[in-house]
Amino acid sequence: MIHPTCDELTHGNFNRYELVIAIAKSARLVTDEYVAQRNRAQKMIDDRQTEHTLAQLISPEYRDQKAVKIAIHRLEDGEYKIVRRSDDEE
């Protein structure tokens, strides 16, 4: 990962391990959003509610980019935030 750098994403508050875990969890959320969107689109096609193809019904963001890249951009844009758990929460 060249851009954004780890320091740009974490502002020096988290280490690389914490960043990787946060991005992995965020990418899982993105994947879940994609699967839900794809299922809704497939149901519309199966019920003959639309003439569009599956690719046309899925958001270009999910269709054209990998989940990890989307998660990194969302973290960079502030949509996702890294939250450190305290020891008593674990």
ABEGO torsion letter per residue (X at the ends): XAOBBAAAAAGGABBAAAAAAAAAAAAAAAAAAAAAAAAAAAAAAAAGABABBAAAABBAAAAABBAAAAAAAAAAAGABBBBBBBAAAX
